[in-house]
Amino acid sequence: MTGFVARLRAAWDEQDSLACVGLDPLIERLPAHIAAHASPIFHFNKAIIDATADLVCAYKPQFAHYAACEAEDQLERTIEYIHRAYPGIPVILDAKRGDVGSTAERYAIEAFERYGADAVTVNPYLGGDSLEPFLRFEDKGVLVVCRTSNPGARDLQDLDVGGRKLFAVVAELAATRWNSRGNCLLVVGATYPQELAQIRAITGDMPFLLPGVGAQGADIGAAVAAGQSADGRGLIVSSSRAVIHASSGVDFAAAARAATLLLRDEINAARTRGHAA
């Protein structure tokens, strides 16, 4: 297997970690000495990355946290820095893009060519043709939103579709029709372990991105037990605010490391280790 999933599997094994740090900085919470920089978000991210790079399987910057501050250049610098300093760690751009035709093509170029992300999150509501421009980048990962971690997820994702819930239909489409190139993954909230187990049963060993731990309060043990693949891998367990804003003082990077170490160890304690394929 080549491409993003192969890189992810290598990172799982080399780092002995399923933990992912979400690089979602809140500019109003940056430490004062960092906020004084000309490019404060980049310098903040760099310190977090350097403090945690031996503990994670991926980083996940959230696009809105940069665009809202007109800091897209600092997002580019952040991704470039990870690739240069820690080339074994993939970067997931959390943008949740979803549009049709030429617009989807532009979004795919933005994620993979402008920003150089290794993977991107996408919204499948417009159907398979809206995902195809992303999936054509065969060496990149395409993470399809399936079951989100927010309380309102049930409003649409639990709707009955021919006797099945909508999220289950999305999971099956992703595992079969949309995954012909082997580069399709799912976003499944850690806050819904019962649904997580159902989706795992549908999709086999397809990797999942699990948001919802940390500030959103998901039970890590329950989520890992429900979502791990048969070999004890299969997950990218992401925490953002609880890690990167663990401290607002000069010790912010050390606090982020401590939070990431705790996350990694909690995940590993919950894993059922199997034979690595």
HELIX and SHEET records of a PDB file:
HELIX    1   1 PHE A    4  GLN A   15  1                                  12    
HELIX    2   2 ILE A   27  ARG A   29  5                                   3    
HELIX    3   3 ALA A   32  ALA A   35  1                                   4    
HELIX    4   4 PRO A   40  THR A   52  1                                  13    
HELIX    5   5 ALA A   64  ALA A   67  1                                   4    
HELIX    6   6 GLU A   72  ALA A   85  1                                  14    
HELIX    7   7 GLY A  101  ILE A  109  1                                   9    
HELIX    8   8 GLU A  110  ARG A  114  3                                   5    
HELIX    9   9 PRO A  124  LEU A  126  5                                   3    
HELIX   10  10 GLY A  128  LEU A  135  1                                   8    
HELIX   11  11 PRO A  151  ALA A  153  5                                   3    
HELIX   12  12 ARG A  154  GLN A  157  1                                   4    
HELIX   13  13 LEU A  166  ALA A  175  1                                  10    
HELIX   14  14 ARG A  177  ASN A  179  5                                   3    
HELIX   15  15 PRO A  193  THR A  203  1                                  11    
HELIX   16  16 GLY A  214  GLN A  216  5                                   3    
HELIX   17  17 ILE A  220  GLY A  227  1                                   8    
HELIX   18  18 ARG A  241  ILE A  244  1                                   4    
HELIX   19  19 PHE A  252  ALA A  270  1                                  19    
SHEET    1   A 8 ALA A  58  PRO A  61  0                                        
SHEET    2   A 8 ALA A  19  LEU A  23  1                                        
SHEET    3   A 8 LEU A 235  SER A 239  1                                        
SHEET    4   A 8 PHE A 208  LEU A 210  1                                        
SHEET    5   A 8 CYS A 184  VAL A 188  1                                        
SHEET    6   A 8 GLY A 141  ARG A 147  1                                        
SHEET    7   A 8 ALA A 119  VAL A 122  1                                        
SHEET    8   A 8 ILE A  92  ARG A  97  1                                        
SHEET    1   B 2 ASP A 160  VAL A 161  0                                        
SHEET    2   B 2 ARG A 164  LYS A 165 -1                                        
END                                                                             
